């Protein structure tokens, strides 16, 4: 008798537990937690959080169908330091949250993102491994030392990483066309996999070498203010703008870059001769007094 009673009681317990978890009134299913009042204030002001009250929660249904979310700081609201709740915006394709106080962010649930602006925050690392549809990523002016998962962004076109603290970068994103990574502390960069890269901006780093032999579509290359001694541009025949001032170049050969219209190579103390092709004319040239353009350089 006791055994039968125990079985019945156990069955009722499991039925009750299942019923509770499936209950649409369960607050864990109905609401998203939004602990940051500045984040929720913007959601209320934009009419996304429909209860109209800053109470650290919002209906999940309010978030589920939002595709465009602009939280960029405008001075009207306090800065956001916590984006908990963003995981409920599962249809989000565009997120802008620049100019806040974010030190970390979890975008693993926002798998539809294609545009991401997080510039001027305090992020030290970010994982984009769950965001394969990204087309544009702007993480400028953070405190980034590393980033993960970028290789999964197989559609990525534009990447902005300037004004951070990254010492190395490896990119194998064949779709990438533009990379801005000035004002970091780069000691090494491998962009051989970025075969469709057209614009490269990596001024003011600590680079001593860079391999551009696979980036045959490059048009604009800005490498000024590094520690480069030599760079081979023989494979970059589409190059139109080359800024390589303030380096440690011993030689520079642009004789294969016949589309070049703007060359800046001044302030390279050991570079006296810049090799050009016979008849090659470069519309704008910035060079130091001790430098010359010549078809033959000893």
Residue pairs with C-beta under 8 A, 6 or more apart in sequence:
20 26
23 29
24 30
29 60
30 59
30 60
31 57
31 58
31 59
31 60
32 57
32 58
32 59
32 60
32 63
32 85
32 87
32 88
33 56
33 57
33 84
33 85
34 40
34 43
34 49
34 56
34 57
34 58
34 84
34 85
35 56
35 82
35 84
35 85
36 80
36 81
36 82
36 83
36 84
36 85
37 54
37 56
37 78
38 77
38 78
38 79
38 80
38 81
38 100
39 71
39 80
39 82
39 83
39 85
40 49
40 54
40 55
40 56
40 58
40 85
41 54
41 77
41 78
42 71
42 77
42 80
43 49
43 58
43 62
44 52
44 53
44 54
45 77
48 58
48 62
48 63
48 66
48 69
49 58
49 59
49 62
50 58
50 59
50 62
51 58
51 59
58 85
58 88
60 88
63 85
63 88
63 89
63 90
64 88
64 89
64 90
64 91
65 91
66 89
66 91
66 92
67 91
67 92
67 93
67 94
67 112
68 92
68 93
68 94
69 89
69 92
69 94
69 95
69 96
70 94
70 96
71 80
71 95
71 96
71 97
71 100
72 96
72 97
72 98
72 99
72 117
73 79
73 80
73 98
73 99
73 100
73 120
79 99
79 100
79 101
80 97
80 100
80 101
80 102
81 100
81 101
81 102
81 103
82 102
83 97
83 102
83 105
83 106
86 92
86 95
86 105
86 106
86 107
86 109
86 110
87 106
87 108
87 109
87 110
88 109
89 95
89 109
89 110
90 109
90 110
90 111
90 112
91 112
92 110
92 112
92 113
93 112
93 113
93 114
93 115
93 133
94 113
94 114
94 115
95 107
95 110
95 113
95 115
95 116
95 117
95 118
96 115
96 117
97 105
97 117
97 118
97 121
98 117
98 118
98 119
98 120
98 121
98 138
99 119
99 120
99 121
100 120
100 121
101 121
101 122
102 118
102 121
102 122
102 123
103 121
103 122
103 123
103 124
104 123
104 124
104 125
105 118
105 123
105 126
106 127
107 113
107 116
107 126
107 127
107 128
107 130
107 131
108 127
108 129
108 130
109 130
110 130
110 131
111 130
111 131
111 132
111 133
112 133
113 131
113 133
113 134
114 133
114 134
114 135
114 136
114 155
115 134
115 135
115 136
116 128
116 131
116 134
116 136
116 137
116 138
116 139
117 138
118 126
118 138
118 139
118 142
119 138
119 139
119 140
119 141
119 142
119 160
120 140
120 141
120 142
121 141
121 142
122 142
122 143
123 139
123 142
123 143
123 144
124 142
124 143
124 144
124 145
124 146
125 144
125 145
125 146
125 147
125 148
126 139
126 144
126 147
126 148
127 147
127 148
127 149
128 134
128 137
128 147
128 148
128 149
128 150
128 152
128 153
129 148
129 149
129 152
130 149
130 152
131 149
131 152
131 153
132 152
132 153
132 154
132 155
133 153
133 155
134 153
134 155
134 156
135 155
135 156
135 157
135 158
136 156
136 157
136 158
136 159
137 153
137 156
137 158
137 159
137 160
138 158
138 160
139 147
139 160
139 161
139 164
140 160
140 161
140 162
140 163
140 164
140 180
141 162
141 163
141 164
142 163
142 164
143 164
143 165
144 161
144 164
144 165
144 166
145 164
145 165
145 166
145 167
146 166
147 166
150 156
150 159
150 171
150 173
151 172
151 173
153 173
154 173
154 174
154 175
155 175
156 173
156 175
156 176
157 175
157 176
157 177
157 178
158 176
158 177
158 178
159 171
159 173
159 176
159 178
159 179
159 180
159 181
160 180
161 169
161 179
161 180
161 181
161 184
162 180
162 181
162 182
162 183
162 184
162 201
163 182
163 183
163 184
164 181
164 183
164 184
165 184
165 185
166 181
166 184
166 185
166 186
167 184
167 185
167 186
167 187
167 188
167 206
168 186
168 187
168 188
168 189
169 181
169 186
169 188
169 189
169 190
169 191
170 189
170 190
171 179
171 190
171 191
171 193
171 194
172 192
172 193
172 194
173 193
173 194
174 193
174 194
174 195
174 196
175 196
176 194
176 196
176 197
177 196
177 197
177 198
177 199
178 197
178 198
178 199
179 191
179 194
179 197
179 199
179 200
179 201
179 202
180 199
180 201
181 189
181 201
181 202
181 205
182 201
182 202
182 203
182 204
182 205
182 222
183 203
183 204
183 205
184 202
184 204
184 205
185 205
185 206
186 202
186 205
186 206
186 207
187 205
187 206
187 207
187 208
188 207
188 209
189 202
189 207
189 210
190 211
191 197
191 200
191 211
191 212
191 214
191 215
192 211
192 213
192 214
192 215
193 214
194 214
194 215
195 214
195 215
195 216
195 217
196 217
197 215
197 217
197 218
198 217
198 218
198 219
198 220
199 218
199 219
199 220
200 212
200 215
200 218
200 220
200 221
200 222
200 223
201 220
201 222
202 210
202 222
202 223
202 226
203 222
203 223
203 224
203 225
203 226
203 243
204 224
204 225
204 226
205 225
205 226
206 226
206 227
207 223
207 226
207 227
207 228
208 226
208 227
208 228
208 229
209 228
209 229
209 230
209 231
210 223
210 228
210 231
211 232
212 218
212 221
212 231
212 232
212 233
212 235
212 236
213 232
213 234
213 235
214 235
215 235
215 236
216 235
216 236
216 237
216 238
217 238
218 236
218 238
218 239
219 238
219 239
219 240
219 241
220 239
220 240
220 241
221 233
221 236
221 239
221 241
221 242
221 243
221 244
222 241
222 243
223 231
223 242
223 243
223 244
223 247
224 243
224 244
224 245
224 246
224 247
224 264
225 245
225 246
225 247
226 246
226 247
227 247
227 248
228 244
228 247
228 248
228 249
229 247
229 248
229 249
229 250
230 249
230 250
230 251
230 252
231 244
231 249
231 252
232 253
233 239
233 242
233 253
233 254
233 256
233 257
234 253
234 256
236 256
236 257
237 256
237 257
237 258
237 259
238 259
239 254
239 257
239 259
239 260
240 259
240 260
240 261
240 262
241 260
241 261
241 262
242 254
242 257
242 260
242 262
242 263
242 264
242 265
243 262
243 264
244 252
244 264
244 265
244 268
245 264
245 265
245 266
245 267
245 268
245 286
246 266
246 267
246 268
247 267
247 268
248 268
248 269
248 270
249 265
249 268
249 270
249 271
250 270
250 271
251 271
251 273
251 275
251 297
252 265
252 268
252 271
252 274
252 275
253 274
253 275
253 297
254 260
254 263
254 274
254 275
254 276
254 280
254 282
255 275
255 276
255 277
255 280
255 295
256 277
258 277
258 280
260 280
260 282
261 282
261 283
261 284
262 282
262 283
262 284
263 274
263 282
263 284
263 285
263 286
263 287
264 285
264 286
264 287
265 271
265 274
265 285
265 286
265 287
265 291
266 286
266 287
266 288
266 291
267 288
268 288
268 291
271 291
272 290
272 291
272 292
273 291
273 292
273 293
273 294
273 297
273 298
274 287
274 291
274 292
274 293
274 294
274 297
275 294
275 295
275 296
275 297
276 282
276 293
276 294
276 295
277 295
278 295
282 293
285 293
287 293
